[in-house]
Every structure is written in structure tokens, then in C-alpha cells.
Amino acid sequence: MPSSTQELFKAALQGDLKFFKELQSCDDDGNDNWLRVTYPKSGDNLLHYAARLGHVHLLKFLHEAGADLELPNFDGKRPLHEAAQAGHLDCVKYLLSQDVPVDSLKRADWTPLMLASTKQNQEVIHTLITYRADPGLTNKDGWNSFHLACREGILSIVEFFHKYSGNLWDTISKNGRTPLHTTALHGCYDVTSFLLENCGYFVDAKDSCGSTPFMDAMRSGHVNVGQLLFEKKQASLHEMDNVGYHALHQAAQAGHKESVKYLVETRAVEVDTPTTAGSTALAVASKEGQLAVVEFLLGAGANVDSVDKKGRTALHIASGAQHAACVEILLEHGASLTPDGAGYTPDKLAKKESVIQLFKKHVSD
């Protein structure tokens, strides 16, 4: 990059208004090409830098010198996107006062309001709404500004949007997820509570993968949110996703022991509940090498020799996945070496030396 260009962006980074005034005063021949210089890797121009960093005086100077407020960078972001995302209210107000489009789209169809909705800056959001930004617009994934605010767990922003437009909550992403799914997945307790009290969600609604908000909470280890869904709206403990897993299996697969413990001990979910393929939570956890969950399930009375529809036990599954620690604890709890439906005993599935040695030691003992 030429040194002059480096100097331009360094000055923009620092908000060095004096540098640019001197540069302009030296342009006796009217050469203003410096106003259109872009950063090679991002396509950012000087206005992007000024807006992103909150240098409102530089932003105003560059515009008055002839810089185009609507030139996008390689991501399609205009200076308004930058200012809104960074929460620079003065820059947002100045840009809007110059009649830039309030709902301009960057790549993936994000508006400045969507970007602002992911940050805890209510004044920027109020200002964009005042200039008639549309909170109902959706990005390529089908999320609107309300959905995005829910993902971030910013209760004040969620409350504002709900008050501004009472039906914004009623949105479903392109993969079938409601904002309630999103708050459950991300463990946003206060926002989940607000949604349950103020919005008409069907608590057991399923996304395109068949997951409910309760499943999302359990799979992510957010027991307090799962408990909230159950106690406030009686979320089902036994819904099944598209691969035949219940919340218990999803939590076991993800290795969230506290979720598994809550389901088994507090909600009395049967520890050996099978998937549609006949796998128990013990087998699911063994496949993923989730040792803490395997230990808990065995302690909770899981049948160590329960078989799936292919005749495989948890020991078959752990051995085939080469999870030595799981193989060891299953053997310690008396797991048998009976063959599966294809005639293979668990030890025949071992390929990793540490797993092979565990079976040899078991046989010799």
C-alpha cells in the first residue's frame, strides 16, 4: 500500500481533522482523489473509519469535502451501518440528517437497525426508529430486529420493540426457529421470562430439526431456562426431534451433566428412555466420550447392557468411537462382551491401542 494511503487511514483512525484540513488546503488544482481511496482488504473508505470510530467532526468534514455517504465496502456496509453497530449516536444522527437511506442493506440483508439491535444502545435504536427504520425487515436467515435483540438477551431492547410493535415477536426464521428458541439456546433467562409472559408462543413449537425451546435449553446446559419453560408453560419433557432424540439424549450428547441430572432427578425422566433407534442416553454419551455424563447415568441406575435396534450396547458404541475412558468405566460397571446384531463383540471394535489394552486387561482379570 502506498505510504500516502497509509497516512490517510492512520489519520482517519485517529480522527485527525487537522491532517485532512491541511491536505485539502494543499489541493490547489482541485485534486480530491484522496476522498475516494479505499482500503484494499475491506473496501472501507475514510467515511467508514470515521463512522466506525465515532469521529463525527471528521465524518462531517469529509462529507462536505465531497465524499459519498452511500459508498459500500466489500461487505455492503455503508457508514450508517458502521455507526449504528458501534453505537456512535452523534454519527448516526448526522448521517440520518443528510437523508441517507435508513434501511439500506449490507451483505446478507442486514439493516443498520438490525446491527444496532445486537448492541446495548437504546438511544441509537430510538433514533433509527424515529427516522422510520423498519424493525419488521428480515435478513437472509429470516430474523428481524426483535429476534436479534432476543439472541443478545438485552431485555430493555426487547421490551422497547415489543411496545413499539406488538406483533414483532411473531416471527419464525427460515429454519423454523422462534425468538423463544433463541433465548432458550443462549440462556437468556430474563428475556425468556418476558416472552413467556407477554407473547403468544406455543412452548413446544419445533424448528426444522424438530427441536423445541426446552430441548435447546437442555442441550446448551441452561437448566434455569429449561426449568422456567417447564414451570411457567409446562413444556414437554418428551418431545422428539427429527433424529428421534429427546431432551435427555440431546443433553447427554452435548455433555451437560447438570441438564441430565435435572431431567432424571428433578423431573423423573426415565434414565433408560430410548431414541427411535433404541439408543439410551448412556449410549449417546458414550459415543461422544462424555465421561461425566456416563458416570452420572451409571450412578443413576442406567442399564449398562441395554441394546439398541442393532443389538449394540453402550460398550459397543464407546469402543467403536475409541473413547478409552468411557470403555474403562463401562467395564468397571460390569458391561458384558456379548455380540451385537452383526456378531461383533465390543473388543473387536477397538482399534486404538489404549482401548485394546483395556479389553486385554479385563479378560485377564
N, C-alpha and C positions, 0 to 999 in steps of 0.2 A: 504494500500500500504506500503511495507517495507520502512523503513527510508532511506536506501541506494538508493532506486529507487527515492524517493522524492528528495534526494540530487542531483541525476543525472539530473532530469528535471529542478530543480531550477538553477543548473549551466548552463544548456543549454539555459534556459530562459534569463539568464544574459549574455550569451556569454562568460562564464568564461573559457577561454582557459587554464589558469594555472591549474585549478582544474583537467581538463581531462589529461593534460600532467603528472601531479603528479599521477593520477590514473593509467595511462599507465605504468609509471616507477615502480609502485608497483607490477605489474603483472609479477613477476619473473617466474611463472610457465606457462606463456603464456595464462592465462585465460582471454579471451576477451568477455565474455558473456554480459558485460555491453553495448557493442556496439549494441546488439540486443534487449535490453529492450524496451518494448512498453508501452505507457500509456493506462491503461485498458479501459477507456471510449471511446477513439477515435482511438486507434491503432497507434497513432503517435509514431515515433521513434525519436531519438536525431537529426537526419538529418532534419526531418520535422520542428522541432523547430528552428534549425539554419537557414534554408532557409526562413521560415516564418518571422523571426525577423531580417534577413539581416546580420547574423553573418558569413560572408564569410570565415574568418580565421578558425573559428570553423568547418564550413562545410568542408573545405579542409582537416583539421586535421583528422576529423572523417572518411572521405573517405580514406585517406592514411593509417589510422589505420585498415581499413578493413570493414567499414560499407558499406552496399549495397545501392547505389543511386537509385535503382529501386523498393525498397520495398514500397508497397502502405499502406496507413492507411485504416480504415474501410470505408471511402468514395471513396476509389480507388485513392486518390491523392498521387502523388509522390512529392519529394522535388521540382522538377521543377514547378509543379502546384502551390505550395506554394509561391515560389519566384516570379513567374510571376504575380500571383494575388496580392501579396503585393507590387509589383513594385521594388523589390531589384535587380537592374541591375547587380551588381557585382556577386551576387549569380547565376543569370540566365546565365551570361557569363561563369562562372566557370563550372556549370553543363553541359552546351552545349559543352564546350571544352573537357569534359570527355565522349562525344559521347552517352549521354542518348538520348532516342527517343524524338524528338521534338514534335511529335503529339500523345504522349501517352494519353490514355483516362481514365478519372476518372469516377465514377458512373454518369449515365445519359449522358455519352458520351461527356463530356466537355474536350477540349484540353487546354494546357497552354495558347495558343493564345486566345482562347475564354475568358478565365478568365482575361487575360490582357486587352482584348478589352472592359471590363466593367470598366476599370480604366483609369484615365487621365495620362498615362505614355507611351508616344510615343516611347521613346528610347527602352523600353522593347519590344514593338511590332516590331520595326525595327530589333532588334537583333534576335527575333524569326523568322521573315521573312527571314533574312539573312541566317539562318540555315535551310531554306526551310520548315518552318511551312506552312501548307496549310490553307489559310483563307476560302476556299470553303467547308471545312468539316462542317457537321451539327450535332447538338446534338439531343437528343431523341425527342425534340419538333420541329425539322426541322429548327432551327436557326443557321446561320453561324456567323462568327465574325463580318461581316458588320452589320447584323441585330442587334446583341448585342450592338455594338457601337452606333447604331441609338437609341436604347432604352435608353441609358445613356445620349444622347444628346451631345456627345463630337464631335463638328464639325471638329476639326483638325484630329481626328482619322478617321472619316467618309470620309473626303477628301483624306486622305492618302490611305485608302483601295480602294476608287474609282479610284484613279490614278494608284494604283498598279495593279488592275484587274478591267477593265471597266464593267464586267458583274456580279460582286458580288451583285449589287443591285437587280438583277432579281431573287429573291428568295421568296418562299412562305412557311410559316410554316405549320405544319401538320394540323392546324386548319384554314388554308387558309389566314393567315394574312401576308401582305407585310410589309417591313420596314416603309412604309408610314403610314400604320395603327398604327404602334407602336409609331412613332414620334408624331402623332396626339393625341393618347391616353395619352401620357406622357407630352404633351405641349411643345415639343422641337421645338421652333419657327425657330431658325436659321438652324437647320438640315432639318426641313420640307421644308424651302425655298430652300435649296441646292438640295434636292431631286427633287423638282418640276422643278428646272432649269436644272438639269443635268441627270435625269433618266427618262425612258420612262414609268412611271406608268400610268395606267388607273385610273383616280382620283376617280371614283365611283366603283372601284373593291370591291366586297363583300367577307367577311370572311365566315367561315362555319356557323356563326349565322346570316348572312345577313347584317352585319354592314359594312358601308363604313368608310373611314378615317374621313369624315366630321361628321358623326354620333359620332364617337369616340371622336372627339374634343368637340362636344357639350355636350355629356354625361359626360365628365370629367371637364367641365367648362372652357375649354381653348378657349375662344371666339376669341382671336387674331389669333390662328392657324386656326380655322374654317373660319374666315374672309379671311385669306391668301389663303386657299384652294378654296374659292368661287371666290375671285378677280383674282387669277392667273390662275385658271383652270376651273372656272365655275362649281364647284362641285354642284351636285344636292341637292336641299333643300328637295326633296320629295321622295327620295328612301325609301323603306320599308324593315325592317328586317324580320326575319323568323316568328316572332310572330305578325307581322302587325303594328309595331311601326315605326313612322317617327322620324327624329332627334328631333322634338318638344316634342314628347312623351318621348323619352329617356332622354332628359334634364329635363323634368318635374318630371319624376320618380326618377332621381338622386338628385333632389332638387337644381339644378343650375339655380337660378333665372336670372343671367346675360345672360346665354345662351338662356333661354326662351325669355327674353327681346330683345335680339339681333334678334332672329328669327321673333318675332312678330312685333317689332317696326322698325328695320332697314331693314329686308328682306321681310316684309309684308306677312309673313306666316299667313294664316287664323287661328285665335285663337281657333276655334272650329273644326279644322281638325280632322276627326275620324280615329281611328285604324280600322283594318279589323273587329274587334269585335264591332265597333261602339262607343268605348270609346274616349272621348275628353281628352286633356291634363289636364283639370280640374279634371276629374275623376281619371286619373292616379296619379296625385299629391295628391289627396285626399286619395287614397288607401295607399300611403306611408307616409302620415302625413307630407307632405312637405308644411308647413303653409305659408312660404314666397312666394312660387310659387303660391299657391292657392290665396293668397291675390293679387298678381300681375295680375293673369289671370282674376280675377273678376273685377279688376280695368281696365283691357284692354277690357272689354266687353264680356267676356265669358258667354255663356248661362248657367245659374245656373241649369236649369231644362232639359238640353239636356240628352237624354236617349240612352243607348247602345242597342244592339240587344236583350238583355234580359229585356229591359224596366227599367233598373236601372239608377238612376241619380247619380251625384257626392255625394249627401247626403246619398243615399243608401250605396255607397261604403265607405264613411268616417265612417258612423255609424257601418257598419259591421266590419270595421277594428278597431273600438273603439278609433278613434282619436278625442278626445273631442274638441280640439282647432279648428280643421277643421270643425267639425259639427257646432260649435258655429258661425263661420264666414259665413258659407253657410246659416244658418238660418237667420243671420243678413241681408244677401243679398236677402232674400225672397224665399229661396228654399222651394218647396212645399212638402207635405207629401203624394203625390199620390202613389198608389201601383205600384210595379214593375210587370213584366210579370208573376211572381208566386203568385201575390196577396199580397205581403208583403209591408207595408209602412216602411219608414226608421226607425221610432221609434221602430218598432217591432224587429229590428236587434240589438238594443242596449242591451249590457249585462253588461258593465262597469257602475258602479254607477254614475260616473261623466257625462257620456253620457246620461244615463236615466234621470238625473235631468235636463239636458239642454232641453230635449224634454218636460218634465213636465212644466218647466218654460215657454217654447214657447207656449204651449197650453193654459196655464193660462193667459198669456199676451194677 
